Amino acid sequence: MTLRRTQSLCPVCLRRIEATYEQSGTDPRAVVLRKTCPDHGTFSVPVWRQSDAGALAAPSFTAWSRPKSPSYPANPHTPISDGCPFDCGLCPAHAQHTCTGLFEVTKRCDMACPVCYAQAGSSSNPRGEADDLPLSVVTMQMDTLKEASGPCNVQISGGEPTVRDDLPQIIGMARQRGFGLVQINTNGLRLSRQQGYARMLRAAGLDSVYLQWDGVRESTFTVLRGRHCLDFKRAAVRNCADAGLGVVLVATVVRGVNDGELGDLLRLALEMGPAVRGLHIQPAAFFGRYPWRLEDAPRLTLPEVMTELSRQAPEMVSPSQLHPPGCENELCSFSAVYRRVQKNGQPGLEWLPDAGQSCCSPTPQPGVAAAPPSAGEGARKAKQFVALHWKRDSAAVGGDHVADSSGGGPDHNVAADGFSRFLAQAGAEQRFTLSSMAFQDALSLDLDRVRGCCIHVVRPDGRMIPFCLHNLTASNGARLYGE
């Protein structure tokens, strides 16, 4: 049975082809994306797989659906020529402006993870400082993003951004341009080893650390990162806490590797105190570098993540607490907001339904048919929530660091916005976010989802490419958007 129609790409030749969401013929609990390339045949991949967990089961594919009215870029950078996904830059047909702009400032890395979206640090392809973007290019990228998207949130990534000795200068450049949140995406090695480094980054204007952390067992890190990691990652969190930096733990999750550790990973995040502001779970997408064949990759879908969290930590999480995004396409993510509490002497969570509804979902009125929510309003609230919550130092709330993070000009200054006042008064040090994002690869790509993407990589030529398209690789490793 066909549930929805869209377009996708052939995972072999990256040709645009028609695709449908269908009930699986072999697994009644699964919805698959099915597509046929005239040259390479039919492909099918599960995108929504429920379990038989009863009250702990995630919502159905149709119940999770959330249509949105689009929010087109105010300043599109590229014209429509060949159609999605070949005109990205962003083009006028893109249905969501930028919530997070991502700068890949280096291709170098001090690790060589077996799973790496950016294919960084491979011993077969050593990287040198020539693979760092010049500061002049980074300056141009930041100016381009600011002009196109206003003071959105930014993430400085790579490769591994901390291999650059001028990272504090790059952070300062972002801070000077008034972006709502300045965050780095890091493995944590340098943060753990160099005394005073976290404080140096904080002094430069860094707000938050997006820290790679895949599980609670060293065996997990051996599979996904090629080495033991727990000791140095704990040290990185301690140093960030001492420096006043907010930390979000980010787990790449693979079926059969670490999907059984989600509950313990959540407990570990809470044990590390208020410096760790959230846990973000990313079911692995198979682009970049990975050790499996694309067609045989051990995939995990969003509803399975919801169910496993509820099974493994039933005292803290229920699927009914997890809601679709108000910003990107509903098949891309879920999230919930909690308050930290102590239960029987152990760290625990208390769900904050009003906080979740405020940041991502409209509250329906009894007896009133709800119009499709605005993707623009969802983006505005999502940007504000992230900018205010993921910072470690709550004293900055309402100050210069977050003024006008809505991207909506003076009328939406966060210091005067009612939603922001709610966030500022809701106990930032005690809030905790639980979220997940399912990236798309060449098998699972849905162009409707791509057009709703709000996480955009700013290229060296100034084009802004949705994250999944920027990293997308065919089954033979060829990139849709080459370097």
N, C-alpha and C positions, 0 to 999 in steps of 0.2 A: 504494500500500500504506500503510495506516494504522499508524504506529509508536507513537503515544501520543495520548490524548485529554485535553483540558483545557477551560477556558472563556476567553473573551477579551471584547473590546468592539468594537462597530462603530466604525470610525474616523470616521464621519460624525456619528452621533447619540449615540455613547458608550453604547449599549444593550448589556447583557450578553448574549452569545451563545455557543453551543457552538463549539469549535474542535478541529482535529486537526493533529498533525504527520504529514506524508506525504512519501514519496519523490516528488520532482518528476517530473512527466510529461515535461518538456522538457529537463531537465538531470539525468542519473542521479547526478551527484556532489552534488546539492543536496537538503536536506530543507527543506520549506516549512511554514509555519503557514497553514492554510486555514480560513476561516470564512465564514458566510453570514448576512447580516442580512435579515429578511423585507422590509424597506423599501428597503434600499440595495444589495442584491446581494451577490455573492461577492468576497472579497478573499484574496489570497495573497501571502506575503512570504517570501523565503529567510531562514532562521535558522541554517543550518549548511551551509556550502558547502566541500567538500573540493577539493583540486587533484590533478593527476596528477603530483605532484612526487616520486613514488617514496619513497625513504627519508626525504625531507624533508616528506612529507605529514603532516597532522595526523590524529589518531584519528577514527574514524567516529562518527557520532551515537550509535549504540548502545553502542560501546565506552567512550564518555565518560560514560555515565549513572552517577550515584551516588545511590541512594536514601538518605534520612536519616530518623532518628526525630526528630519535631518537638520544639521547645523553646518552649513557649507563654509569653507574657508573664506575669511574676509579678503584675503590677499593671495589668491592662487598663484603659484609660481610657474606652472607649466600648462600649456594648452591641451585640449583633448584632440588626439590624433589617432592613435591606434586603439584607444579604449583601455579600460581597466584590465589587467594591472600594469600596463606597459607605459602609461603616461604619468607616473607618479612624480610629484615634485613640490607641492600637492597640486592636483588639477581641480578645475571648478566643480567636478562631479563628486569629489570626496565629501562624504556626509558627516564628517566630524572634524572640528579643528583640534589643535594640539592641547592636550593636558600635560604631557611630559615630553620634553624635547631631549633627545639623547645624543651626546657628543662622544664619539669613539676617538679618543685623542692619541691612541697608540695601538699598534698591532703586536707589540711585545707583551710577554707575560713571563713571570718567574715560576709558573707551574706549566705542566703539559697534560692537562686533564684528558682522559679518554673520551669524555663527553664535553664538548665545547661548541657553543653556538657560533662563536667568532673564529673558530679554527686557530686560536692563538697559541703560541708557545710550543708548537710541535717541534720535536727534535729533528725531524726530517726537513723542516723549513725554518731554520734559526732566524730570529728577528734581531735587528740592530737598531741603533738610535735613528737611522735613516727612516725607519718605519714609524717615527713619531710625527704627528702633524705639526707643521710650523705654527708658532704662536700667531702669526699673521693670518693663517687660515682659520684657526680656532676663533680669533677675533671676528672675522667675517661671518663665520657660522653663527656666532652668538648674536651679532647684529641682525643677521637675516631672520633668525628665529624670533627675536624681539619685535621686529617690524611686522612679521607675518602673524604672530600669535600672542603678542603682548607679554606681560610678565608671568608666563606659565611656570610650572615647575621644571627643573632640569636635572638630569643625571649625567655624570661624567664617567665614562666607561672606557672599554678597550676591546681587546687585550686587558691588561691590568694597569689601571691608571697610576697606581702608586709607584710604578717603575720610573716615572718621570720625576726628576728632581724639581722641576718647575711647576708641579701640581698645585702648590699653594698660590702661585701666580694665576693659574687658570681658574681656580676657585674664586680668587679675588676679582677676576674679570667678570665672572658670572654674577657675583654679589653686586658689583658696581652697576650692572645693568638692571638691578631690581627684580630679578626672578624670584618667584614666591618661595621656592625651596631649592637649595643647592645640595645635591646628594652625590656620593660616589658609589660605584658598584665595584666591590673588591673581594678578593679571596682572603684578605686579612693578614697576609704574611708580614708585610712591612709594619702594619699597625701593631703587630704583636712583638716585633723584634727591636724596633728603634724607639728608645726612650724619648718621650717628648714629641714624637711625630704626630700623635692624635691631637695634642694641644696646639701644635703648629697649624694643622689643618683647620681646627676650630677657630683659631685666631685669624686665619685667612678668610673666614666667612662660611665654612662648611656647617651644614645643619644636621645631616643625617648620613648614616652608613648603611648601605644595602649589602649585607654580609652573606656571602655564599656559605650555606650550612645545610648539608643534605640529610643528616641523621644523627643517631646517638651511638652507633657502633663504628669502630674503625674499619670493619670489613666493608661497610657501605662506602666510605671514602676511598678505600682501595680500589673498588670497582669503578666509581665515577670520577675520582680525582687522581688515582694512581699512587696514593701515599696516605699515611696516617695524618690526621688533621686536628683532632679534638683539642690537644693541648694548646697549639698556637691560636686556634680560634677562640678558646676561652680567654687567653691572654689578650687577644684583640678586643674582646668585649669589655674586659676590665679596664683597658687603657682608654677606650671610648667613653666609658662611664666616668672615669676620672676627669676626662677632658670636657664633659658636658655635651657629648654627642649622642643623639638618638640612634638606635640600632634596630634594623629590621632583619630578622633571619630569613633567608631565601633558600628554599629547598627544591632542587630538581629531583623529581620522583619518578622512578621506573618500576613498572610491575615486576614483582619477583625479586627486586633488589632492596628497596626501602619503603614500599607501601605499607609494610607492617610496623613501621616505626613512627607513624604520624602522631599518635597519642603521646608517646614518650617524648617526641620532639617538642610538642606543645608544652608538656610539663617542664622540660628543660628550659624552654624560653621563659616561662614564668619564674622559674627558680633564679634566673639571672637578673631578676629585679626590674625596676622601672626603666633602666637604661634601654632594655629591649622592649620596643614599643609595639612589636607585632611579629607574626609568623606569616610568611607568604609562600605558598606551595605552587610549584610549577610542574604539572605533568610533562614529562620530557616530550619535546617536539624533535623530529628527526631531520634536522638540517645542520649544516656545519660539519662537526666531527662527531662520530658515534660508531660503536663497534658492531652494530647489527645491520642486516639488510633492511632497506626501507620497508619492504612489504612484510617482513617478519618481525618488525620491531615490537617490543613488549609494551604496548600502549596502555595508558590509564586515562579514563575520561573524567570530566568534572563530577558527575553524580557518584562515581566510585570514590573519589576523594572525599566528598561529603559523607558518604556512608561509612568509610573507614575512620574518619575523624569521630563520628558518632559512636561507632563500635568500640574504638580504642580509648575514647575519653568521654563516656556517656555522662559522667558527673559534670561535664563542662559544656558539651556541644550537642546540639540537636539539629537535624536538617531543617526544621521549621524556623530556626534562627538565621539561616543563611539565605541571602537574597540576591537576585540578579543585579547587574550594574545599572545605574542610571545614565551612564556615559557610553561605553562601548557596547557592541552587540551582546545580547544576553548569553550566547553560547561561548563567550570568551572568558567569563569570570564569575565569581561569587565573593561575597564578603559579609562580615558581621562585626559589630563593635561590642566590647564587653568592658566591665569594670573588674579590676583586680580585687579579690577578696581572700581571706584566710578561712579555710574550712578544715576543722579538726587539726589545726596546726600546719596545714599544707596550703601552698598557693593554689587558688582556684579562680574561677571566672563567674561573673554574674552578667547575663545578657542585658544589653541596653537597647531595647527595640526602638525607642524614639530616636536615638543617635543614628542608628542604621537607616531608618526611614528618612531622617533629615538629610543624610549625606547622599543617598543614592536612589531612593525610590519615592514616588508620590504617595501621599496618604489618601486613599479613596474616601469619598463622602458617601454616607448611606443613601441609597436610592438615586444616586447620580451616576450616569454612565461616564466612565473616565475616558477623556480624550487621550490619544497617544502623548506621552510626556515629551518634552522638548529635550533633544540630545544636548542642545546648548546649555540649558539650565542644569542638566545632569553633569555636564563637564565642569561648569562653574563651581558647583558644590563639591564635586570630587577633588578639584584642584585645591580648594580652600581647606577641605578636611585633611588632605595629605600634608599641606604646608603647615597647618597648625598642630597636627597630631604627631607627626613623625619627628619633630624637633625634640631634643632632649631638654632644652632649657625653656620651660614654660614661661619664663619672665619675658621672652621675646615676643609672646603673643600680643598682637595689636601694635607692635613697635615697627620700626623702620624695616626690619627684615621681611615682614609679611605684608606690608601695606600694598594694596591693590593686587594681591595675588590672584584675584578672580579673573584677570584679563579683561574686565569690562570697563576700565576707565575709572575716573574719580567717583562716579555714582555707585560703584560697587566696591569701594575701598573696604578692606576687611575689618578695619577698626570701627566702621559705621554699619556694617551689615549684620542684620539680626541673626542669621545663621552662624556667623563667625562669633558673635557674642555668646550664643549658645555653646559653641565649642569651647570658647575660652573659659566658660564658667562650669564646664562639665567635668572638672578634675582631670586635666591632661595627664598628670603623672600616674593616675590610676587607670586610665583607659588602655585597652589592648585591642588591636585589630587582628582578625583572622581572615585571610583571603587566599584566593587561588586564581591563577590565570592559565588558560589553556592556549598556548601558541599554536599556530597552524604550520604544517609543513606541506610538501608537494602532494601528499596523498589527501590530506584533510582540508586543503585550502578551499574557502568559500568566499567568493568575491563580494557578496553582501556583507560578510563580516569584515573583510578588508576595508571596504568603503566606510565602515563605522569605527575604524581604529583611531585611537587618540594618542598612541605612543609612537612618536615619529623620530627616526634617526636622521640627523642633519648631516648630509653628505658634504665632502670637501668642496663640491661645486655649488653648494647652497640649496640643492634640492632636499626636500623632506620626504622620507620614504617610510611607510608603516613598518614597524619592527619586523613582522613576519616576512614581508616581501624583501626587505633589506637582507635578511639572512637566508632566504629560500634557496635551496639547492635541489637539483634534479637527482634522480636515483644514481646517476654517474658522478655526482659531485659538482656539476656545472651550476654556476650561480645565475639566478634570474637577473640580479643587479650586480655586475662584476665590480671589482675594486677600481 
